[in-house]
Amino acid sequence: MTDPKVIIMLLEDRGRPRGSKMTEEDLMRLAKLAEDNVRLLEDLGCWKIEGDVIYYRIGCLGSYYPD
């Protein structure tokens, strides 16, 4: 499981344009969504972390184009 603190830190460290109306509550909501998305990807077998390496299966969730 990915540490939610890492996701929150990544969201907080990103640059914000001047006049950004993004609040701390918005950042926390985005962090929660990111945590839920990572958990879903792990459950589906699309994402795993071994040590410092992140494995992500390309095309795991399908695509918008028919095969």
C-alpha positions, 0 to 999 in steps of 0.5 A: 500500500502506498503511504498517503503522506507521500501522495499528499506531499507530492500534491503540496509540493507542486507549483501553483500558478498565481491566482490559484484558487486551490485551497487546503481542503481541495488538496486534501480531497485530491489526496484522498482521491489519489489514495483511493485510485492507487488502492483500486489499481493495486486491487486490480493488479495494475500497480505494485511497489517492491522496494523503491520500484513501482510497477504499472501495467500499461493498458490494464484498465482498457482503452477508449478504442476498440481492439 
